[in-house]
Structure formats: C-alpha cells, structure tokens
Amino acid sequence: MSTALRQTENSRERKELKEKMKLEELIYKRFASSENLVKHLAIFSGAPAVFSPEPPGESQEGWGGNTQYPMVVYNFDLQANEERRSAGTLSVSLLCQNTAEIMPEEIEPIIKDCLRDVILKPEGGTPYCFAWARTDAFSIDEKKGDVTIGSEIRFDILEYPSQETSDPDPIMATNQYIKGIYPECLIMGYDRMEEITEATAERPVIYCRLLSADKAEETNTVAWMDGRIAVHILCPDSGKRLKMAAAIANSISLDGEIIMLDYSPMFIKRLQANYKSDYLKDGQIFVTGHYGLLRYRAKPHSLQAAHVKYK
C-alpha cells in the first residue's frame, strides 16, 4: 500500500471514529436530558446511571453506597445491514432489581420515546434516526440471591446522508418545492440542522432521497433522465403525516412539474403515495421526474475590442 493511500485510509478511519464517538455522546445526551427517564434511574457521581459500553462495578465510589438500579447501558454497531435496510443497530439494556418498586416494563416506553422521530447529527457527520425493532425481557441471578430483571431494546440505525448531487439537482428542487408548500417544516439537506432535532406536529421533518436515475432518451443537445425520488415525512402525529403526504402528492400532481434550480422543468411522469408504508425506512411519496441535462452550455459573449473616447 502506498504512503498516500495509507494516509487516506487512516484519515478516513479517524473521521469514522470521531463521528462514532460524537454519536455516542448525542445518544447519552438524549437519555440524560429526559426528565421522565432520569427520575427513575439511579445516580452515579451525581449523574444519571446511563453508561456505554459497560457500567462501572458496584464497588466504585461513584455509587456512594446506594443501589445501582435502575440503570441504562447502551451500545451500537455502525455496520450496514442490507436485509434490514439499516446503517447499524443500537442495543439498550434496561436493568432493574426484582425488589424495586418500578419494573422494566414501565420504563421501556420512555426509552423508546427518547429516540422516536429524533434525528441526531454529529458535527460534520451524517444525520441518523432510530427505528424500534424489538424488545426482549431477561433475568440474571446474582450471587447474593438477588435477581436482576431487565429489557433489551433494539433499534435499527437509519442513515440519512446528504442527497445533493450536481446541477440540475432533482433533490434540491424537490426540497425547495416542498418548502414552498410547508415553510414551517425542517427540510433535511436544505435547512440548517442542530445536533439533536426532534420532529413534532408543529415542526415536522422532511427528507427527500434519490432512489435511482436512468437515462430515458437523448437528443443532440439534451440527455433526458428519469429520476425516482422518495419523500419521508417524520412527524409523531399520524393524522398530520397523512394529511401532509396527501397535500404534497396532490400539489405535485396538479402542477405536473417541479422547477429546477436552473429554472428548467422536471416533468412528473409518475407519482405514487403509500400512506401505510414505513415513513422512516421507505417514505410515503414516490415521484418519477423527467428532466434534461444540457450537453452544451450557452457560451457567454466575450469582449473582443474596447474603444475609449475622451471628451
């Protein structure tokens, strides 16, 4: 391996490690800032008992002689799973004792709420969402005769990378079009995003992605492309999600075209709205747009000669 290639590989690995560490911090921040969750957890060194990847031992001074339970231990793996269409998995272990007043079943919905319709964006990295996959109960017999009971809550990690391509850009055009319909929405890849963004009924989050782009035909001056676009509407209110999806689909159908950023039209060849699809993984609106790529750019006039007259 050449020195330049090795340096590039090392730089990429450092960037991935930094993004993973930042994502770990954002997940912790999301759990630790939830008042509904924190009030049920034990305290370690003045902070809620939320740990990754392993909790401190029961003899650690931070417990102050108090109980360790309930506690939350999370770990994630950013390894793509094509079968589940995910960028990785997040495992959250909720640990309680059978002698405690509160059971894991009471805290588990709060943990799911912490990550429902939430986008975490590490600085300089890719936005991530979390889709609940399953919950498994378990119990562990301790040496002292106590029984630790808990739930393992698994999430699929979904990556929402930037879809900006080159001019003319069908995704940026669609983002701008939807922003005109719903200016109160946050459009991923169009609006500025914070590290933690929570989609709400008052401010839904929309993500548009390019599924495919095929050359349909060509002429001497234009190559015509068919781009298939999926539109995701993230909103905890299912009723509003349905109304927004229908409104966007109806508006695109009636207009019959979306104007690109270079003012050329993208004609709508096909539109499908599936209101029962998984809005996190699949999207609700699927648009096939027909747009052109100019082979030649208009050549600007050049100044050939200049004549100056003095009066």
VOGU-3710 file (C-alpha; in Angstrom, 3 decimals, decimal comma):
1> mstalrqten> 0,000/0,000/0,000  1,402/3,390/-0,979  2,042/6,088/1,638  -0,619/8,398/0,175  -3,220/5,612/0,164  -2,339/4,616/3,720  -2,685/8,223/4,891  -6,064/8,497/3,186  -7,225/5,263/4,821  -6,019/6,407/8,247
11> srerkelkek> -7,722/9,764/7,807  -10,999/8,041/6,909  -10,760/5,741/9,932  -10,075/8,697/12,256  -13,073/10,528/10,849  -15,333/7,492/11,319  -14,080/7,000/14,889  -14,670/10,667/15,706  -18,203/10,520/14,270  -18,949/7,341/16,242
21> mkleeliykr> -17,726/8,921/19,483  -19,824/12,017/18,823  -22,900/9,893/18,093  -22,322/8,056/21,380  -22,280/11,416/23,182  -25,505/12,526/21,499  -27,289/9,305/22,471  -26,158/9,822/26,076  -27,288/13,432/25,967  -30,691/12,363/24,686
31> fassenlvkh> -31,185/9,860/27,530  -29,683/12,015/30,284  -31,784/15,063/29,332  -35,088/13,170/29,558  -36,695/14,120/32,890  -39,203/11,279/32,573  -36,359/8,758/32,294  -33,864/10,268/34,745  -36,332/10,364/37,646  -36,457/6,544/37,571
41> laifsgapav> -32,687/5,913/37,344  -30,011/5,507/39,992  -27,299/8,160/40,391  -23,584/7,663/39,776  -21,179/10,522/40,649  -24,057/12,996/40,532  -25,221/11,940/37,039  -27,963/9,579/35,879  -26,982/5,908/35,605  -26,600/5,862/31,808
51> fspeppgesq> -23,476/4,096/30,535  -21,756/2,879/27,368  -20,495/0,295/26,643  -20,144/-1,149/30,194  -21,409/0,081/33,592  -18,989/0,710/36,485  -18,689/-2,031/39,114  -20,839/-1,973/42,233  -17,734/-1,240/44,380  -16,983/2,014/42,547
61> egwggntqyp> -17,101/5,102/44,780  -19,473/6,910/42,444  -22,422/4,865/43,695  -21,982/6,304/47,168  -23,150/3,067/48,763  -26,539/3,379/47,110  -28,263/0,989/44,721  -27,090/0,682/41,118  -30,565/0,116/39,780  -32,352/1,000/37,609
71> mvvynfdlqa> -29,628/1,729/35,081  -29,349/2,021/31,289  -26,451/0,540/29,306  -26,300/1,100/25,557  -24,039/0,041/22,735  -24,243/0,393/18,973  -22,645/-1,013/15,875  -22,460/1,045/12,686  -22,336/-1,920/10,342  -24,777/-1,800/7,464
81> neerrsagtl> -27,451/-4,497/7,316  -28,855/-4,708/3,801  -31,582/-7,139/4,832  -32,967/-4,723/7,411  -32,041/-1,699/5,295  -30,211/-0,132/8,208  -26,829/1,509/8,775  -26,368/-0,342/12,057  -28,042/-1,379/15,295  -28,433/0,189/18,735
91> svsllcqnta> -28,938/-2,047/21,772  -30,218/-0,503/25,006  -30,207/-2,679/28,127  -32,514/-1,560/30,933  -31,533/-3,172/34,260  -33,695/-3,266/37,402  -33,948/-5,431/40,535  -36,939/-7,558/41,366  -37,117/-5,914/44,790  -37,540/-2,415/43,332
101> eimpeeiepi> -40,883/-0,653/43,120  -40,598/0,020/39,393  -40,343/-2,675/36,722  -38,595/-2,541/33,303  -41,963/-2,648/31,525  -42,767/0,773/32,989  -39,514/2,420/31,845  -39,198/0,749/28,427  -41,793/3,026/26,701  -39,895/6,096/27,975
111> ikdclrdvil> -36,659/4,864/26,375  -38,475/4,321/23,072  -39,930/7,843/23,305  -36,424/9,285/23,769  -35,473/8,133/20,264  -38,817/8,286/18,448  -38,780/10,729/15,489  -35,439/12,155/16,655  -32,540/12,973/14,319  -29,012/13,000/15,742
121> kpeggtpycf> -26,399/14,733/13,615  -22,768/14,505/14,775  -20,768/17,608/13,893  -19,525/17,250/10,332  -21,234/13,861/10,051  -24,380/12,211/8,741  -27,828/12,531/10,347  -29,149/9,347/11,985  -32,626/8,196/13,013  -33,691/5,223/15,121
131> awartdafsi> -36,471/2,755/14,355  -37,557/0,438/17,153  -37,055/-3,223/16,136  -37,845/-5,411/19,165  -37,768/-5,720/22,958  -36,680/-8,862/24,839  -37,092/-9,438/28,579  -34,403/-11,238/30,612  -33,383/-12,018/34,192  -29,990/-12,638/35,839
141> dekkgdvtig> -29,465/-14,479/39,126  -26,935/-12,635/41,306  -24,540/-14,154/43,863  -26,326/-12,587/46,829  -29,603/-14,197/45,890  -30,974/-11,073/44,243  -32,423/-11,218/40,754  -31,663/-8,569/38,125  -34,516/-8,226/35,681  -34,388/-6,159/32,550
151> seirfdiley> -35,294/-5,495/28,944  -33,058/-5,335/25,919  -34,456/-2,779/23,492  -33,111/-2,929/19,937  -33,258/-0,183/17,340  -32,269/-0,078/13,690  -29,998/2,896/12,993  -31,030/4,661/9,798  -28,596/6,924/7,969  -29,952/9,986/6,135
161> psqetsdpdp> -26,976/11,205/4,060  -26,984/14,387/2,008  -28,624/13,812/-1,375  -27,297/16,943/-3,070  -25,811/15,977/-6,434  -24,952/18,269/-9,347  -26,870/20,922/-11,246  -29,614/20,342/-12,256  -30,361/18,636/-8,946  -33,772/16,894/-8,664
171> imatnqyikg> -33,484/16,500/-4,883  -32,686/20,143/-4,166  -35,518/21,148/-6,499  -37,946/18,869/-4,634  -36,712/20,210/-1,280  -37,347/23,769/-2,444  -40,769/22,841/-3,833  -41,920/21,220/-0,558  -40,501/24,120/1,463  -42,797/26,404/-0,512
181> iypeclimgy> -45,794/24,288/0,494  -44,788/23,819/4,153  -42,387/26,611/5,159  -42,691/25,615/8,826  -41,136/22,194/8,159  -37,459/21,421/8,525  -36,134/20,008/5,250  -33,038/17,827/5,717  -30,307/18,878/3,319  -31,991/22,256/2,776
191> drmeeiteat> -32,385/23,808/6,242  -29,667/24,044/8,874  -29,909/21,252/11,444  -28,886/21,177/15,094  -27,092/18,229/16,701  -30,398/16,969/18,091  -33,605/17,617/16,163  -36,972/16,341/17,333  -39,764/16,115/14,774  -43,014/17,474/16,200
201> aerpviycrl> -46,550/18,027/14,978  -45,774/21,756/14,845  -42,474/21,261/13,026  -42,304/18,014/11,040  -39,043/16,978/9,398  -38,922/16,006/5,711  -36,202/14,037/3,957  -36,008/13,518/0,188  -33,693/10,941/-1,361  -32,850/9,843/-4,874
211> lsadkaeetn> -33,655/6,157/-5,358  -32,409/5,875/-8,933  -31,606/7,882/-12,065  -31,877/6,341/-15,539  -31,230/7,822/-18,952  -34,537/7,686/-20,823  -33,590/9,243/-24,157  -31,181/11,697/-25,730  -31,021/14,286/-28,443  -28,203/16,326/-29,908
221> tvawmdgria> -28,472/18,878/-27,132  -30,181/17,146/-24,172  -29,844/13,860/-22,292  -33,217/13,138/-20,665  -33,127/11,448/-17,265  -35,797/9,696/-15,211  -35,112/10,194/-11,506  -37,124/8,337/-8,859  -37,438/10,249/-5,596  -38,747/9,109/-2,195
231> vhilcpdsgk> -40,148/11,639/0,273  -40,113/10,844/4,011  -42,314/12,824/6,413  -41,224/12,471/10,053  -44,000/13,509/12,414  -45,298/11,847/15,615  -48,889/12,743/14,709  -50,037/10,057/12,253  -53,050/12,107/11,216  -50,955/15,109/10,270
241> rlkmaaaian> -48,459/12,846/8,498  -51,275/11,519/6,329  -52,639/14,987/5,528  -49,202/16,338/4,639  -48,384/13,392/2,390  -51,730/13,772/0,596  -51,298/17,539/0,217  -47,777/17,227/-1,223  -48,823/14,441/-3,598  -51,903/16,399/-4,779
251> sisldgeiim> -49,903/19,588/-5,299  -47,245/17,818/-7,386  -49,944/16,041/-9,406  -51,784/19,269/-10,170  -48,647/21,226/-11,088  -47,316/18,401/-13,244  -43,774/19,683/-12,905  -41,169/20,897/-10,444  -38,918/23,782/-11,450  -35,234/23,021/-11,009
261> ldyspmfikr> -32,743/25,494/-9,574  -31,578/26,389/-13,113  -35,246/27,174/-13,963  -35,611/24,138/-16,223  -38,685/21,931/-15,647  -38,721/18,440/-14,196  -41,862/16,842/-15,611  -43,738/14,401/-13,390  -44,018/11,061/-15,192  -45,326/9,025/-12,291
271> lqanyksdyl> -46,418/9,650/-8,701  -47,356/7,147/-6,026  -48,401/7,807/-2,425  -48,363/4,943/0,075  -49,820/6,150/3,348  -49,194/2,825/5,142  -45,514/2,463/4,302  -42,721/2,789/6,886  -42,066/6,526/6,868  -38,599/6,083/8,402
281> kdgqifvtgh> -37,271/3,373/6,066  -39,311/3,712/2,881  -41,061/7,097/2,717  -44,648/7,892/1,801  -44,416/9,625/-1,591  -42,581/8,297/-4,646  -42,073/10,597/-7,621  -40,553/9,828/-11,006  -39,348/13,059/-12,606  -38,256/13,545/-16,234
291> ygllryrakp> -35,545/16,201/-16,530  -32,863/17,178/-19,018  -29,100/17,523/-18,893  -27,784/20,044/-21,415  -24,856/18,783/-23,463  -23,710/22,309/-24,236  -23,815/25,384/-22,097  -24,625/28,716/-23,636  -21,348/30,463/-24,358  -21,264/33,991/-22,946
301> hslqaahvky> -20,319/36,884/-25,221  -16,688/37,825/-24,928  -15,322/41,333/-25,226  -13,300/41,419/-28,451  -12,174/45,039/-28,544  -12,580/48,166/-26,487  -12,577/51,751/-27,753  -12,181/54,582/-25,301  -13,068/58,136/-26,178  -12,014/61,070/-24,074
311> k> -14,063/64,223/-24,099
//
